[in-house]
Amino acid sequence: MTAPLDRFLALSEALRDSKPRPDRQAAAFAAVALVHATGEDEGLVAATKARHEALTTALGGFRAPNGSMRWVYAAMLAAHGVEPDHFLGARQALRQECAASKTGALHAGGSRAALILSLGEEAGPQTVQAFYAMKRALRPPWWRSDDAVTDTFAAAQVLAHTQPDAVRAAREHAETVFGADRRARGHKRDGARQCVLLEQAPERVLVRFNAIEDARRADRFLRGQSDRAMAMDWAAAGRTPEDVQHIAQIAAAMPKHLPSIGHARTRLASLIAFDDQARDPARSASALAAVIAAQAAMIAAVSAASVAATSASTS
């Protein structure tokens, strides 16, 4: 096993070594948020538990982030040394201006955007206004609107100090580049979001995407444990076919009890393999978004399996 994988496993077990504790799924996604953080494991785990307790005290049992996701948020805040009050203040500031912004609902009561914005300075009036201006510019038509995605990337682009019109124009260019490619066109919007946030030229990302997709399809393990959307994410992050093989090796070495539904094992492995959080706020926000996306994919897959099982038992 690699050193990051060893640390991930140690963190995951430490998070479950007291009560209250996350379930194994939540512990895995919380641990992956901590795996590249500076500091001793014991201190990071203690900071995560303290932040989880603070969030529970402030939000109660039902307000977002709740359930497994609350552990993930607590770990993300701990990994970046962000105090709960900073996050809660950003959340409240966003909620207060939501109606006046006329941009629609906030995902998870503003928690998603607040988490990303918490990596930056205090979410004062200028930051809040910048977020809503960005959200207004990036909001897609209602028939494909997803506040979870829009809030995440609007907040991340605010951290990157880019202007809404420039982001929108760059996205349109990237979508045109990806849309002209047979394999990439189905992921042109996802690819464009990542390209613009990470300041990657879509033409170069497309070359990497096709090379990674060839490598992914040729690898027996990855062919069944990943998909083309992940290949696009890896390409936008600057990965190479050799990097993808490293991800596959870590995924294959992970214990069997770790989550595998919804390609969760490979998603976790890709976050363990590379430290994107330490580079700059935009990459850090992208890494955090990847953790949340992996957790959300896991929850959705489990929910779908539960519905299918219930339907089968009643048919």
C-alpha positions in Angstrom: 0.0 0.0 0.0 1.0 3.6 -0.5 1.6 6.1 2.3 -1.5 8.2 1.4 -3.6 5.0 1.4 -2.2 3.9 4.7 -3.0 7.3 6.2 -6.5 7.3 4.7 -7.2 3.9 6.3 -5.8 5.1 9.7 -7.9 8.2 9.6 -11.1 6.3 8.7 -10.7 4.0 11.6 -9.8 6.8 14.0 -13.0 8.6 13.1 -15.0 5.6 14.2 -13.1 5.0 17.4 -15.5 6.9 19.7 -19.2 8.0 19.9 -20.9 9.6 18.2 -19.2 8.2 15.1 -19.8 8.2 11.4 -20.9 5.1 9.6 -18.2 3.5 7.4 -19.4 5.3 4.3 -19.2 8.7 6.0 -15.9 7.9 7.7 -14.4 7.0 4.3 -15.4 10.3 2.7 -14.4 12.3 5.8 -11.0 10.6 5.8 -10.4 11.4 2.2 -11.0 15.0 2.9 -8.3 14.8 5.6 -5.7 12.6 3.9 -3.6 15.4 2.4 -4.1 17.9 5.3 -1.1 19.1 7.3 -0.9 18.1 11.0 -1.0 14.9 13.0 -3.8 12.4 12.5 -4.9 12.6 16.1 -5.3 16.4 15.9 -7.2 16.3 12.6 -9.6 13.6 13.9 -10.2 15.6 17.1 -10.8 18.8 15.1 -13.3 17.0 12.8 -15.2 15.7 15.8 -15.3 19.1 17.4 -16.6 20.7 14.3 -19.2 18.0 13.9 -20.4 18.7 17.4 -20.4 22.5 16.8 -22.5 22.1 13.6 -24.9 19.8 15.4 -25.3 22.3 18.2 -25.9 25.2 15.8 -28.1 23.4 13.2 -29.8 20.7 15.1 -30.5 17.3 13.7 -32.3 18.1 10.5 -30.9 21.3 8.9 -28.3 20.8 6.2 -25.6 19.6 6.2 -27.0 16.6 8.1 -26.5 12.9 8.3 -23.4 11.5 6.7 -22.8 14.7 4.9 -22.3 16.6 8.2 -19.2 14.5 8.9 -17.8 15.2 5.5 -18.3 19.0 6.0 -16.7 18.8 9.4 -13.7 17.0 8.0 -13.4 19.5 5.1 -13.5 22.4 7.6 -10.9 20.7 9.8 -8.6 20.0 6.9 -8.4 23.6 6.0 -8.4 25.0 9.5 -11.7 26.7 9.1 -13.7 27.3 12.2 -17.4 26.4 12.2 -18.5 30.0 12.9 -16.8 31.0 9.6 -18.9 28.5 7.7 -22.1 29.2 9.6 -21.6 33.0 9.1 -21.2 32.5 5.4 -24.3 30.2 5.3 -26.4 32.8 7.1 -25.2 35.7 4.9 -26.1 33.8 1.7 -29.5 32.9 3.1 -30.3 36.5 4.0 -29.7 37.7 0.4 -31.2 34.7 -1.4 -34.7 36.1 -2.0 -33.4 39.5 -3.1 -31.0 37.9 -5.6 -33.8 36.3 -7.6 -31.6 33.4 -8.5 -33.7 30.6 -7.1 -33.2 28.3 -4.2 -29.8 27.7 -2.5 -28.7 24.1 -2.5 -28.8 22.5 1.0 -29.9 25.8 2.6 -26.7 27.5 1.4 -24.4 25.0 2.9 -22.7 23.9 -0.3 -21.8 27.5 -1.4 -20.9 28.4 2.2 -18.4 25.5 2.5 -16.6 26.6 -0.7 -16.6 30.3 0.3 -15.3 29.4 3.7 -11.9 28.7 2.2 -11.6 32.3 1.4 -12.0 35.5 3.4 -15.0 36.5 5.5 -18.2 36.2 3.4 -19.1 39.9 3.7 -21.5 41.8 1.5 -19.1 42.0 -1.5 -18.5 38.3 -1.5 -22.1 37.4 -1.2 -23.0 39.8 -4.0 -20.2 38.4 -6.1 -21.6 34.9 -5.5 -25.1 35.8 -6.6 -23.8 37.7 -9.7 -21.9 34.6 -10.7 -24.8 32.3 -10.0 -27.1 34.5 -12.1 -24.6 34.4 -15.0 -24.0 30.7 -14.8 -27.5 29.4 -14.1 -28.7 27.1 -16.9 -32.2 26.8 -18.3 -34.7 25.4 -15.8 -35.0 22.0 -17.6 -31.4 21.2 -16.8 -30.9 23.3 -13.7 -29.1 21.7 -10.7 -28.5 24.1 -7.8 -26.0 21.7 -6.3 -23.7 22.1 -9.3 -24.4 25.8 -9.9 -23.8 26.8 -6.3 -20.6 24.8 -6.1 -19.0 26.3 -9.2 -20.4 29.8 -8.7 -18.7 29.9 -5.2 -15.5 28.3 -6.5 -15.3 30.9 -9.4 -15.7 33.7 -6.8 -12.7 32.3 -5.0 -10.8 32.3 -8.2 -11.6 36.1 -8.7 -13.0 35.7 -12.2 -15.7 37.8 -13.7 -19.1 36.3 -14.6 -19.0 37.3 -18.3 -15.5 35.9 -18.7 -16.5 32.6 -17.1 -19.6 32.3 -19.3 -17.6 33.0 -22.5 -14.9 30.6 -21.6 -17.4 27.9 -20.8 -19.2 28.4 -24.2 -15.8 28.1 -26.0 -15.0 24.9 -24.1 -18.4 23.4 -24.8 -17.9 24.0 -28.5 -14.5 22.2 -28.4 -15.9 19.2 -26.5 -19.1 19.2 -28.4 -17.3 18.5 -31.7 -15.7 15.3 -30.3 -17.7 12.1 -30.5 -16.7 10.8 -27.1 -16.5 14.1 -25.2 -19.7 15.7 -26.4 -21.8 13.9 -23.8 -19.7 15.5 -21.0 -19.1 18.9 -22.6 -20.8 20.9 -19.8 -19.0 19.1 -17.0 -15.7 19.4 -18.8 -16.3 23.1 -19.5 -17.0 23.8 -15.8 -13.8 22.1 -14.7 -11.6 23.6 -17.5 -12.6 27.2 -16.7 -12.3 26.7 -13.0 -8.9 25.1 -13.3 -7.8 27.5 -16.1 -7.1 24.7 -18.5 -7.3 25.1 -22.3 -10.1 22.8 -23.6 -8.1 21.8 -26.6 -5.4 20.4 -24.4 -7.9 18.8 -22.1 -9.6 17.1 -25.0 -6.3 15.5 -26.1 -5.7 14.3 -22.5 -9.3 13.1 -22.3 -9.0 10.9 -25.3 -5.7 9.4 -24.1 -7.2 8.8 -20.7 -10.3 7.3 -22.1 -8.3 4.9 -24.2 -6.3 3.9 -21.1 -9.4 3.5 -19.0 -11.1 1.3 -21.5 -8.0 -0.9 -21.9 -7.7 -1.5 -18.2 -9.9 -4.4 -17.1 -10.4 -3.1 -13.6 -11.2 0.6 -14.5 -13.5 -0.4 -17.3 -16.0 -1.6 -14.8 -15.1 0.7 -11.9 -15.1 4.1 -13.6 -16.9 5.9 -16.5 -16.3 8.5 -19.2 -17.4 11.4 -16.9 -14.5 10.5 -14.5 -12.1 10.4 -17.5 -13.2 14.0 -18.3 -12.6 15.1 -14.6 -9.2 13.5 -14.6 -8.3 15.2 -17.9 -9.4 18.6 -16.6 -7.3 18.0 -13.5 -4.2 17.4 -15.7 -4.0 13.7 -15.2 -2.2 11.4 -17.6 -2.8 7.7 -18.5 0.1 6.9 -16.1 -1.7 8.8 -13.3 -4.9 6.8 -14.1 -2.9 3.5 -13.6 -1.8 4.8 -10.3 -5.4 5.5 -9.3 -6.3 2.0 -10.4 -3.6 0.5 -8.3 -4.8 2.3 -5.2 -8.4 1.4 -5.8 -7.5 -2.3 -6.2 -5.5 -2.2 -3.0 -8.3 -0.7 -0.9 -10.1 -3.0 1.6 -13.2 -4.8 0.4 -15.4 -3.3 3.1 -15.0 0.3 1.6 -17.8 1.6 -0.6 -17.9 0.5 -4.2 -21.4 1.5 -5.4 -21.5 4.3 -7.9 -17.7 3.9 -8.6 -17.1 5.2 -5.1 -14.0 3.1 -4.6 -12.3 4.7 -7.7 -13.5 8.2 -6.8 -11.9 7.8 -3.4 -8.8 6.4 -4.9 -8.4 9.4 -7.2 -8.6 11.8 -4.3 -6.2 9.7 -2.2 -3.7 9.5 -5.1 -3.2 13.2 -5.7 -3.0 16.3 -3.4 -5.0 18.9 -5.3 -6.2 20.8 -2.2 -2.8 22.4 -1.5 -2.3 24.2 -4.8 -4.7 27.2 -4.8 -8.3 28.0 -3.8 -9.8 27.1 -7.1 -8.2 23.6 -7.1 -9.0 23.2 -3.5 -12.6 24.0 -4.2 -12.6 21.6 -7.1 -11.2 18.8 -4.8 -13.9 19.6 -2.2 -16.5 19.4 -4.9 -15.1 16.0 -6.0 -15.5 14.7 -2.4 -19.1 15.9 -2.2 -19.9 14.5 -5.7 -18.5 11.2 -4.7 -20.6 11.2 -1.5 -23.7 12.3 -3.4 -23.1 9.5 -6.0 -22.8 7.0 -3.3 -26.0 8.1 -1.6 -27.9 8.2 -4.9 -26.7 4.7 -5.8 -27.7 3.3 -2.3 -31.1 5.0 -2.6 -31.7 3.5 -6.0 -30.7 0.0 -4.8 -33.0 0.4 -1.8 -36.0 1.4 -4.1 -35.3 -1.4 -6.4 -35.2 -3.9 -3.5 -38.4 -2.6 -2.1 -40.1 -2.7 -5.5 -39.0 -6.3 -6.0 -40.2 -7.4 -2.6 -43.7 -5.9 -3.3 -44.1 -7.1 -6.9 
